[in-house]
C-alpha cells in the first residue's frame, strides 16, 4: 500500500474512478477562539499492489497535541479489486462540517488500514 495523496481541501469528489480536488490547504486562520470551520474535505488516494487486492478496514482518527480527539473516528471498508492491472487505487473522500476548535494548535489526522498506522497529516489552526 502506498499513499499517493492525503490532503485537506475546500471541495472533493470521486466520479467513475476520477478524483477532483479543489483548494488544497493545511492551515485554517481564525479571528477568535473558540472557532468553527464551516466545511472541509479530507481526500486520500491509496495504491494497492496485486497481492493486496482484498477487503481492508480503515479508520481515521484526529488528535490534538494534548491527545484530545476532535471528531469521532471515521471508519469503513475498502474493497480493492483489480481490472487486469498489477495495481489498483481506492479513493476515500469525506466532508466534515462545522469542525470546532477550542484554540490554536495542530490537529493530526491519522490513517489506519487494517489497524496499522499508514500515514498522518497535520491541520494547523492559527489566529490571524
N, CA and C atoms as a LAMMPS dump frame, in Angstrom:
ITEM: TIMESTEP
0
ITEM: NUMBER OF ATOMS
384
ITEM: BOX BOUNDS ff ff ff
-5.0000000000000000e+02 5.0000000000000000e+02
-5.0000000000000000e+02 5.0000000000000000e+02
-5.0000000000000000e+02 5.0000000000000000e+02
ITEM: ATOMS id mol type element x y z
1 1 1 N 0.839 -1.179 0
2 1 2 C 0 0 0
3 1 3 C 0.879 1.236 0
4 2 1 N 0.494 2.183 -0.816
5 2 2 C 1.207 3.454 -0.859
6 2 3 C 0.18 4.579 -0.877
7 3 1 N 0.429 5.596 -0.079
8 3 2 C -0.425 6.774 -0.094
9 3 3 C 0.072 7.69 -1.204
10 4 1 N -0.774 7.961 -2.183
11 4 2 C -0.414 8.875 -3.264
12 4 3 C -0.904 10.289 -2.986
13 5 1 N -1.946 10.41 -2.171
14 5 2 C -2.486 11.728 -1.837
15 5 3 C -3.206 11.633 -0.495
16 6 1 N -2.915 12.583 0.383
17 6 2 C -3.607 12.695 1.671
18 6 3 C -3.614 14.185 1.966
19 7 1 N -4.76 14.842 1.829
20 7 2 C -4.808 16.295 1.943
21 7 3 C -6.17 16.776 2.429
22 8 1 N -6.187 18.035 2.85
23 8 2 C -7.425 18.753 3.151
24 8 3 C -7.713 19.658 1.968
25 9 1 N -8.984 19.894 1.685
26 9 2 C -9.321 20.792 0.584
27 9 3 C -10.708 21.384 0.799
28 10 1 N -11.035 22.367 -0.053
29 10 2 C -12.345 23.018 0.016
30 10 3 C -13.447 22.135 -0.551
31 11 1 N -13.109 21.349 -1.601
32 11 2 C -14.103 20.509 -2.256
33 11 3 C -13.415 19.309 -2.887
34 12 1 N -14.068 18.156 -2.829
35 12 2 C -13.547 16.958 -3.492
36 12 3 C -14.706 16.047 -3.855
37 13 1 N -14.509 15.321 -4.951
38 13 2 C -15.468 14.288 -5.315
39 13 3 C -14.773 13.214 -6.13
40 14 1 N -15.336 12.024 -6.073
41 14 2 C -14.858 10.908 -6.86
42 14 3 C -15.988 10.512 -7.785
43 15 1 N -15.669 10.383 -9.068
44 15 2 C -16.689 10.055 -10.053
45 15 3 C -16.094 9.09 -11.069
46 16 1 N -16.583 7.871 -11.086
47 16 2 C -16.13 6.84 -12.035
48 16 3 C -14.616 6.65 -12.007
49 17 1 N -14.045 6.669 -10.824
50 17 2 C -12.613 6.452 -10.674
51 17 3 C -11.761 7.695 -10.799
52 18 1 N -12.367 8.812 -11.2
53 18 2 C -11.618 10.062 -11.305
54 18 3 C -11.814 10.876 -10.033
55 19 1 N -10.74 11.496 -9.583
56 19 2 C -10.754 12.264 -8.349
57 19 3 C -10.596 13.738 -8.678
58 20 1 N -11.514 14.559 -8.178
59 20 2 C -11.437 16.009 -8.33
60 20 3 C -11.167 16.617 -6.969
61 21 1 N -10.088 17.416 -6.872
62 21 2 C -9.692 18.052 -5.62
63 21 3 C -9.516 19.541 -5.896
64 22 1 N -10.209 20.389 -5.118
65 22 2 C -10.149 21.839 -5.312
66 22 3 C -9.734 22.512 -4.007
67 23 1 N -8.72 23.36 -4.085
68 23 2 C -8.332 24.207 -2.953
69 23 3 C -7.679 23.468 -1.811
70 24 1 N -6.59 22.765 -2.078
71 24 2 C -5.917 22.034 -1.006
72 24 3 C -5.206 23 -0.039
73 25 1 N -5.202 22.652 1.248
74 25 2 C -4.603 23.513 2.276
75 25 3 C -4.192 22.677 3.474
76 26 1 N -3.425 23.296 4.397
77 26 2 C -3.084 22.636 5.654
78 26 3 C -3.228 23.559 6.853
79 27 1 N -3.718 24.791 6.621
80 27 2 C -3.835 25.77 7.7
81 27 3 C -5.188 26.458 7.653
82 28 1 N -5.78 26.608 8.82
83 28 2 C -7.014 27.382 8.979
84 28 3 C -6.667 28.599 9.828
85 29 1 N -7.05 29.775 9.367
86 29 2 C -6.827 31.02 10.114
87 29 3 C -8.149 31.459 10.73
88 30 1 N -8.142 31.672 12.036
89 30 2 C -9.351 32.093 12.742
90 30 3 C -9.11 33.448 13.404
91 31 1 N -10.149 34.25 13.462
92 31 2 C -10.035 35.561 14.123
93 31 3 C -10.066 35.428 15.626
94 32 1 N -10.931 34.554 16.12
95 32 2 C -11.117 34.37 17.565
96 32 3 C -11.278 32.885 17.875
97 33 1 N -11.073 32.556 19.14
98 33 2 C -11.281 31.188 19.621
99 33 3 C -12.224 31.216 20.802
100 34 1 N -13.043 30.189 20.973
101 34 2 C -13.174 29.041 20.085
102 34 3 C -13.733 29.46 18.723
103 35 1 N -13.486 28.604 17.716
104 35 2 C -13.956 28.906 16.371
105 35 3 C -14.554 27.653 15.742
106 36 1 N -15.179 27.879 14.614
107 36 2 C -15.801 26.783 13.887
108 36 3 C -15.491 26.952 12.405
109 37 1 N -14.964 25.905 11.778
110 37 2 C -14.705 25.942 10.333
111 37 3 C -15.915 25.333 9.639
112 38 1 N -16.52 26.067 8.691
113 38 2 C -17.79 25.604 8.128
114 38 3 C -17.726 24.26 7.406
115 39 1 N -16.67 24.03 6.619
116 39 2 C -16.616 22.768 5.888
117 39 3 C -15.238 22.538 5.294
118 40 1 N -14.781 21.308 5.37
119 40 2 C -13.559 20.907 4.684
120 40 3 C -13.709 19.459 4.248
121 41 1 N -12.946 19.09 3.244
122 41 2 C -12.939 17.703 2.793
123 41 3 C -11.575 17.095 3.072
124 42 1 N -11.58 15.826 3.388
125 42 2 C -10.361 15.041 3.556
126 42 3 C -10.319 14.075 2.386
127 43 1 N -9.179 14.059 1.679
128 43 2 C -9.046 13.227 0.486
129 43 3 C -7.83 12.322 0.628
130 44 1 N -8.042 11.038 0.353
131 44 2 C -6.954 10.067 0.413
132 44 3 C -7.028 9.187 -0.835
133 45 1 N -5.878 9.042 -1.488
134 45 2 C -5.758 8.135 -2.634
135 45 3 C -4.699 7.102 -2.259
136 46 1 N -5.103 5.823 -2.27
137 46 2 C -4.23 4.734 -1.865
138 46 3 C -4.023 3.797 -3.052
139 47 1 N -2.765 3.453 -3.321
140 47 2 C -2.453 2.488 -4.374
141 47 3 C -2.126 1.142 -3.728
142 48 1 N -2.796 0.105 -4.198
143 48 2 C -2.611 -1.257 -3.7
144 48 3 C -1.927 -2.106 -4.771
145 49 1 N -0.994 -2.942 -4.351
146 49 2 C -0.357 -3.899 -5.254
147 49 3 C -1.246 -5.13 -5.397
148 50 1 N -0.985 -5.908 -6.419
149 50 2 C -1.801 -7.067 -6.776
150 50 3 C -2.076 -7.982 -5.584
151 51 1 N -1.055 -8.258 -4.777
152 51 2 C -1.221 -9.172 -3.645
153 51 3 C -2.027 -8.55 -2.495
154 52 1 N -2.34 -7.262 -2.614
155 52 2 C -3.13 -6.598 -1.568
156 52 3 C -4.603 -6.467 -1.955
157 53 1 N -4.994 -6.974 -3.124
158 53 2 C -6.395 -6.906 -3.538
159 53 3 C -7.221 -7.739 -2.565
160 54 1 N -8.085 -7.093 -1.828
161 54 2 C -8.911 -7.741 -0.811
162 54 3 C -9.765 -6.668 -0.153
163 55 1 N -10.486 -7.059 0.877
164 55 2 C -11.251 -6.116 1.682
165 55 3 C -10.348 -5.633 2.82
166 56 1 N -10.255 -4.308 2.992
167 56 2 C -9.42 -3.727 4.047
168 56 3 C -10.27 -2.79 4.909
169 57 1 N -10.04 -2.824 6.209
170 57 2 C -10.697 -1.894 7.135
171 57 3 C -9.853 -0.63 7.227
172 58 1 N -10.533 0.525 7.299
173 58 2 C -9.797 1.763 7.516
174 58 3 C -10.408 2.524 8.678
175 59 1 N -9.583 3.385 9.266
176 59 2 C -10.021 4.259 10.365
177 59 3 C -9.201 5.535 10.277
178 60 1 N -9.864 6.661 10.434
179 60 2 C -9.183 7.946 10.501
180 60 3 C -9.496 8.544 11.863
181 61 1 N -8.442 8.829 12.623
182 61 2 C -8.596 9.441 13.941
183 61 3 C -7.976 10.824 13.929
184 62 1 N -8.476 11.691 14.779
185 62 2 C -7.903 13.034 14.927
186 62 3 C -7.476 13.221 16.366
187 63 1 N -6.316 13.845 16.522
188 63 2 C -5.815 14.128 17.863
189 63 3 C -5.071 15.458 17.84
190 64 1 N -5.292 16.252 18.893
191 64 2 C -4.507 17.48 19.01
192 64 3 C -3.256 17.17 19.835
193 65 1 N -2.467 18.184 20.111
194 65 2 C -1.208 17.955 20.83
195 65 3 C -1.415 17.482 22.26
196 66 1 N -2.609 17.728 22.827
197 66 2 C -2.922 17.257 24.172
198 66 3 C -3.498 15.841 24.162
199 67 1 N -3.643 15.255 22.966
200 67 2 C -4.188 13.907 22.861
201 67 3 C -5.694 13.845 22.801
202 68 1 N -6.34 15.01 22.794
203 68 2 C -7.799 15.029 22.727
204 68 3 C -8.281 14.715 21.323
205 69 1 N -9.387 13.982 21.25
206 69 2 C -9.988 13.648 19.961
207 69 3 C -10.952 14.768 19.588
208 70 1 N -10.776 15.342 18.381
209 70 2 C -11.619 16.453 17.95
210 70 3 C -12.929 15.988 17.325
211 71 1 N -12.883 14.905 16.558
212 71 2 C -14.098 14.352 15.964
213 71 3 C -14.09 12.847 16.192
214 72 1 N -15.247 12.247 16.084
215 72 2 C -15.328 10.792 16.217
216 72 3 C -14.555 10.143 15.072
217 73 1 N -13.941 8.996 15.334
218 73 2 C -13.212 8.316 14.263
219 73 3 C -14.124 8.01 13.07
220 74 1 N -13.554 8.105 11.887
221 74 2 C -14.247 7.745 10.656
222 74 3 C -13.788 6.336 10.308
223 75 1 N -14.725 5.409 10.138
224 75 2 C -14.374 4.019 9.882
225 75 3 C -15.128 3.488 8.67
226 76 1 N -14.599 2.434 8.115
227 76 2 C -15.274 1.8 6.991
228 76 3 C -14.409 0.715 6.386
229 77 1 N -14.834 0.25 5.222
230 77 2 C -14.131 -0.796 4.496
231 77 3 C -13.82 -0.333 3.083
232 78 1 N -12.716 -0.836 2.562
233 78 2 C -12.332 -0.6 1.173
234 78 3 C -12.257 -1.961 0.5
235 79 1 N -13.034 -2.151 -0.543
236 79 2 C -12.955 -3.376 -1.336
237 79 3 C -12.057 -3.093 -2.531
238 80 1 N -10.864 -3.68 -2.54
239 80 2 C -9.884 -3.43 -3.598
240 80 3 C -9.956 -4.567 -4.605
241 81 1 N -10.3 -4.205 -5.834
242 81 2 C -10.387 -5.177 -6.928
243 81 3 C -9.567 -4.679 -8.101
244 82 1 N -8.91 -5.591 -8.745
245 82 2 C -8.133 -5.237 -9.916
246 82 3 C -8.975 -5.305 -11.181
247 83 1 N -8.511 -4.623 -12.203
248 83 2 C -9.174 -4.648 -13.506
249 83 3 C -8.158 -5.066 -14.57
250 84 1 N -7.319 -6.041 -14.228
251 84 2 C -6.304 -6.505 -15.158
252 84 3 C -4.962 -5.825 -15.008
253 85 1 N -4.85 -4.883 -14.09
254 85 2 C -3.578 -4.197 -13.848
255 85 3 C -2.885 -4.808 -12.635
256 86 1 N -1.605 -4.51 -12.503
257 86 2 C -0.839 -5.011 -11.366
258 86 3 C -1.102 -4.227 -10.093
259 87 1 N -1.721 -3.047 -10.217
260 87 2 C -2.081 -2.234 -9.053
261 87 3 C -3.499 -1.708 -9.23
262 88 1 N -4.063 -1.229 -8.137
263 88 2 C -5.383 -0.598 -8.164
264 88 3 C -5.379 0.544 -7.157
265 89 1 N -6.18 1.567 -7.416
266 89 2 C -6.291 2.675 -6.473
267 89 3 C -7.688 2.721 -5.871
268 90 1 N -7.739 3.214 -4.655
269 90 2 C -9.008 3.488 -3.977
270 90 3 C -8.958 4.905 -3.455
271 91 1 N -10.097 5.566 -3.523
272 91 2 C -10.212 6.94 -3.04
273 91 3 C -11.124 6.971 -1.828
274 92 1 N -10.705 7.711 -0.819
275 92 2 C -11.544 7.995 0.342
276 92 3 C -11.752 9.495 0.357
277 93 1 N -13.008 9.921 0.323
278 93 2 C -13.353 11.342 0.304
279 93 3 C -14.409 11.574 1.379
280 94 1 N -14.092 12.462 2.322
281 94 2 C -15.008 12.768 3.422
282 94 3 C -15.161 14.267 3.551
283 95 1 N -16.379 14.709 3.763
284 95 2 C -16.633 16.116 4.037
285 95 3 C -17.01 16.252 5.506
286 96 1 N -16.35 17.177 6.182
287 96 2 C -16.598 17.422 7.6
288 96 3 C -17.138 18.836 7.733
289 97 1 N -18.305 18.956 8.338
290 97 2 C -18.936 20.266 8.516
291 97 3 C -18.846 20.716 9.968
292 98 1 N -18.731 22.027 10.14
293 98 2 C -18.769 22.666 11.46
294 98 3 C -17.747 22.085 12.442
295 99 1 N -16.518 21.972 11.969
296 99 2 C -15.425 21.481 12.816
297 99 3 C -15.045 22.571 13.811
298 100 1 N -15.077 22.235 15.102
299 100 2 C -14.837 23.223 16.158
300 100 3 C -13.42 23.095 16.72
301 101 1 N -12.848 24.245 17.031
302 101 2 C -11.517 24.309 17.632
303 101 3 C -11.571 25.198 18.856
304 102 1 N -11.05 24.712 19.988
305 102 2 C -11.037 25.484 21.23
306 102 3 C -10.014 26.606 21.174
307 103 1 N -8.855 26.299 20.567
308 103 2 C -7.777 27.282 20.49
309 103 3 C -6.859 26.932 19.328
310 104 1 N -5.846 27.755 19.136
311 104 2 C -4.908 27.494 18.048
312 104 3 C -4.073 26.259 18.38
313 105 1 N -3.49 25.673 17.343
314 105 2 C -2.661 24.497 17.548
315 105 3 C -2.618 23.625 16.314
316 106 1 N -2.399 22.341 16.547
317 106 2 C -2.298 21.363 15.466
318 106 3 C -3.236 20.206 15.77
319 107 1 N -3.95 19.77 14.739
320 107 2 C -4.762 18.567 14.834
321 107 3 C -4.217 17.585 13.798
322 108 1 N -3.8 16.422 14.258
323 108 2 C -3.279 15.401 13.35
324 108 3 C -4.386 14.448 12.935
325 109 1 N -4.495 14.227 11.639
326 109 2 C -5.41 13.241 11.089
327 109 3 C -4.563 12.012 10.77
328 110 1 N -4.899 10.884 11.39
329 110 2 C -4.096 9.667 11.286
330 110 3 C -4.92 8.593 10.582
331 111 1 N -4.332 7.997 9.522
332 111 2 C -4.985 6.948 8.757
333 111 3 C -4.454 5.59 9.181
334 112 1 N -5.379 4.695 9.529
335 112 2 C -5.058 3.306 9.841
336 112 3 C -5.726 2.415 8.804
337 113 1 N -4.968 1.458 8.295
338 113 2 C -5.517 0.429 7.42
339 113 3 C -5.266 -0.907 8.1
340 114 1 N -6.328 -1.685 8.284
341 114 2 C -6.221 -2.974 8.98
342 114 3 C -5.506 -2.819 10.318
343 115 1 N -5.859 -1.751 11.041
344 115 2 C -5.343 -1.446 12.378
345 115 3 C -3.857 -1.104 12.425
346 116 1 N -3.255 -0.807 11.277
347 116 2 C -1.853 -0.364 11.24
348 116 3 C -1.824 1.087 10.786
349 117 1 N -1.07 1.919 11.522
350 117 2 C -0.948 3.318 11.127
351 117 3 C -0.182 3.394 9.81
352 118 1 N -0.822 4.021 8.81
353 118 2 C -0.217 4.1 7.481
354 118 3 C 0.336 5.487 7.187
355 119 1 N -0.376 6.533 7.649
356 119 2 C 0.06 7.895 7.357
357 119 3 C -0.686 8.871 8.256
358 120 1 N -0.153 10.095 8.32
359 120 2 C -0.858 11.158 9.044
360 120 3 C -0.521 12.497 8.411
361 121 1 N -1.416 13.467 8.584
362 121 2 C -1.172 14.83 8.111
363 121 3 C -1.632 15.81 9.192
364 122 1 N -0.935 16.946 9.29
365 122 2 C -1.328 17.95 10.294
366 122 3 C -2.275 18.978 9.689
367 123 1 N -3.212 19.421 10.516
368 123 2 C -4.056 20.579 10.185
369 123 3 C -3.706 21.647 11.22
370 124 1 N -3.111 22.74 10.751
371 124 2 C -2.708 23.829 11.635
372 124 3 C -3.862 24.8 11.791
373 125 1 N -4.106 25.233 13
374 125 2 C -5.144 26.219 13.297
375 125 3 C -4.455 27.391 13.965
376 126 1 N -4.531 28.545 13.333
377 126 2 C -3.794 29.726 13.802
378 126 3 C -4.725 30.915 13.947
379 127 1 N -4.325 31.842 14.824
380 127 2 C -5.051 33.095 14.97
381 127 3 C -4.485 34.076 13.955
382 128 1 N -5.397 34.778 13.277
383 128 2 C -4.935 35.716 12.253
384 128 3 C -5.739 36.989 12.233
